[in-house]
Amino acid sequence: KGSLSDGYQKTSAQVRVTATEVRVVSESTFDDTKGDLQIQVDKNEAVKADGLDGPKTVIFKGAAAASLVTQFKAGLKANVTLRFWPTWPETGTHSVVVSLIGFTKSWDEMQASCR
């Protein structure tokens, strides 16, 4: 979880990972009209979001989610690029860096408890 500007105010963005998807959740409304919502782990190629699941959730599914989980396990930090407020004057993209330290341990514990 991290805080960032949405172009108008401070907001937060939280990365949530399940066995089948990665979500970025915020209090602000996301704008997916330009298709540039993405996560880049370390120096890897950025993974583009599949779209939105409601106005305040960016979703990565299938191959995108699987790729991100693999990268999260090996990575140190994730740069999450977001865009907000589709009906307001555009303020461009905004980024937040999320630490991946401890992700693998948490992932393994989640997998063990879900069996």
matplotlib code that plots the C-alpha trace (Angstrom):
import matplotlib.pyplot as plt

x = [0.0, 1.2, 0.0, 0.1, -1.5, -4.5, -4.0, -6.4, -5.7, -3.8, -5.1, -3.9, -3.4, -3.3, -2.1, -4.1, -3.0, -5.1, -4.4, -6.0, -5.7, -3.9, -5.9, -5.0, -7.7, -8.0, -10.4, -10.2, -11.8, -9.6, -9.4, -8.7, -9.5, -5.9, -4.9, -1.9, -2.6, 0.3, 2.8, 6.5, 8.6, 12.2, 13.6, 11.2, 8.8, 5.6, 2.5, -0.7, -3.9, -6.8, -9.1, -11.3, -13.6, -15.7, -14.5, -12.0, -10.3, -7.8, -7.6, -4.9, -6.1, -4.9, -1.4, -0.9, -1.6, 0.6, 3.4, 3.1, 3.1, 6.3, 7.9, 6.7, 8.4, 11.8, 11.5, 12.4, 9.9, 6.8, 6.1, 2.4, 1.3, -2.3, -4.6, -7.6, -10.8, -12.0, -14.5, -12.3, -9.5, -6.7, -3.8, -1.7, -0.4, 0.6, 2.9, 3.5, 6.3, 5.4, 8.0, 8.0, 10.2, 8.4, 6.0, 7.3, 6.9, 3.3, 2.5, 3.7, 1.7, -1.4, -1.0, -0.5, -3.6, -5.8, -5.1]
y = [0.0, 3.5, 7.0, 9.2, 12.2, 11.5, 14.9, 16.6, 15.2, 12.6, 9.1, 5.6, 2.6, -0.9, -4.0, -7.1, -10.5, -13.7, -17.0, -15.9, -12.1, -9.0, -5.9, -2.3, -0.7, 3.1, 5.6, 7.6, 6.7, 5.2, 6.2, 3.3, 5.2, 5.4, 1.7, 2.8, 1.3, -1.0, -2.5, -2.7, -4.8, -3.7, -3.4, -6.0, -5.0, -3.4, -5.6, -3.8, -4.1, -6.1, -3.2, -2.1, -4.1, -1.2, 2.4, 2.0, -1.3, -2.1, -5.8, -8.0, -11.5, -14.7, -14.5, -10.9, -11.9, -15.0, -13.0, -10.4, -13.0, -14.6, -11.2, -10.2, -13.3, -12.3, -8.6, -5.8, -3.2, -2.6, 0.7, 1.0, 3.5, 4.8, 7.3, 8.9, 10.8, 10.0, 12.8, 15.6, 17.6, 15.1, 15.2, 12.4, 9.3, 9.0, 6.4, 4.7, 2.4, -0.7, -2.8, -6.5, -7.4, -10.3, -11.0, -14.6, -15.5, -14.1, -15.8, -19.2, -18.8, -17.9, -20.9, -23.2, -21.9, -22.2, -25.9]
z = [0.0, -0.8, -1.1, -4.2, -5.8, -8.1, -9.7, -7.4, -3.9, -1.9, -2.2, -1.5, -3.8, -2.4, -4.4, -3.5, -4.8, -4.9, -6.5, -9.8, -10.0, -9.0, -8.1, -7.4, -5.2, -4.5, -2.9, -6.1, -9.5, -12.1, -15.7, -18.2, -21.4, -22.5, -21.6, -19.7, -16.2, -15.5, -13.0, -13.7, -11.4, -11.1, -14.7, -16.2, -19.0, -17.6, -17.4, -18.6, -16.7, -18.2, -17.3, -14.4, -12.0, -10.9, -10.9, -8.0, -8.9, -11.6, -12.4, -13.9, -14.7, -16.4, -17.9, -16.7, -13.1, -13.3, -14.7, -12.0, -9.2, -10.6, -10.8, -7.3, -5.9, -7.5, -7.4, -4.9, -5.9, -8.1, -9.8, -10.2, -12.9, -12.5, -14.1, -12.4, -12.9, -16.5, -16.5, -15.1, -16.8, -17.5, -15.0, -16.7, -15.0, -11.4, -9.9, -6.6, -5.7, -3.6, -1.8, -2.6, 0.4, 2.2, -0.7, -1.3, 2.4, 2.5, -0.8, 0.4, 3.7, 1.7, -0.6, 2.4, 4.2, 1.1, 0.6]

ax = plt.figure().add_subplot(projection="3d")
ax.plot(x, y, z, "-o")
ax.set_aspect("equal")
plt.show()
